[in-house]
Amino acid sequence: MIRTAPGSTAADRPVPNVEDDPTDDDIAAVDDALAAFTVAAAGQDAPKPLAVFARHDDTVVAGIHGWTWGGCCELVSLWVNEPMRRRGLGRALLTAAEDRARARGCHQVVLFTHAFQTPGLYTRSGYDIVGEVEDYPAGSAAYWFRKRLDTQPGDPGREAQAADYRNRQADACEVGRQTVHGARGAAPASTRSEDRDGSNDR
């Protein structure tokens, strides 16, 4: 059944076309229209950008960005240049973003990341896994994280969830080692954890 607006017919409805190489302007038209509707429907002010950068000789070598809106902060991307990793920059960026979000009155931070990025950075920083999508991408997983900014560290429920996550990751690594060993007939090389501070992340 096709529903049409009063006074219109099915013939008036535009035909959807799949476009594999859409223009930036067309994408922006959809995103901007949805953003305007969302702000109006939610009764909140427009989202306010939030970004933290680390620079070396005026060149960005690390950064995190997202926005604050409706008492919440959503972080979209966190990245640290390879030579600058394992120096605590990822944690420093995350903390700075949280501090600014808290100063803006936000009560929580949310973000989306993949299992091969840096989920360990977030669990170590007090984030809870609130959603998991298996096989995204194929053979991996994706996670939704949230951190409450209005609670104190050391919450038993948060610590239990972080411990469960670490156990599941350890189990997955062990299965991977056994699979490689069985397929190749040789002991697998040691696997470096992707839970390293400052890896590419979203």
Secondary structure, DSSP 8 states (H G I E B T S, - for coil): -----TT--GGGS------SS--HHHHHHHHHHHHHHHHHHHT----EEEEEEEEETTEEEEEEEEEEETTEEEEEEEEE-GGG-SSSHHHHHHHHHHHHHHHTT--EEEEEEETTS-HHHHHHTT-EEEEEEETSSTTSEEEEEEEESSS-TT-HHHHHHHHHHHHHHHHHHHHHHHHHHHHHSS-------S--TT-SB-
